Amino acid sequence: MRAKRTGTRSATDDRPIRVHLGNHSPTEMVVATRASGTFDVKLNPLTTYENAEGSPLGRLSIDKQFHGDLDATSKGEMLSAGGQVKGSAGYVAIERVRGTLHGRAGSFVLQHSGRMTRGAPELIITVVPDSGTDELTGLAGTMAIIIETGKHSYDFQYTLGDAR
């Protein structure tokens, strides 16, 4: 369910773009809206189910505060595993986001799937289908996380349509 962008845009261009989202037919193009801003994140270790000495598994709580077009908080959990080679790891996470998106109030759930292969990162973050509530019912989209000089920001491409 990764969005496929058509054309290129600058990071400061906030006009809607046309994307193909996995919850629409391949021939149906929808206009996506861009939300961007910064966020603060706190990760805290939690007890893992498999906690043997030397286990590569980890479990963390996620607490975020989003600023900008998405004015919200989120709470979630992350599971991670380190590889045998330095710089290789994987993680999955689920977080529930509550607040406003371009002034529309509600909540939704983000699903993360990330991995790093010898230092090369890959990350896919999508809205869980049909997880939007209240004024965010029908929300679909993908989020990118940008980390520069220790600061976190997001770029969220989304559609807000009728629940089907």
Secondary structure, 3 states (H helix, E strand, C coil): CCCEECCCCCCCCCCCEEEECCCCCCCCCEEEEEEEEEEEEEEEECCCCCCCCCCCEEEEEEEEEEEECEEEEEEEEEEEEECCCCCCEEEEEEEEEEEEECCEEEEEEEEEEEEEECCEEEEEEEECCCCCCHHHCCEEEEEEEEEECCEEEEEEEEEECCCC
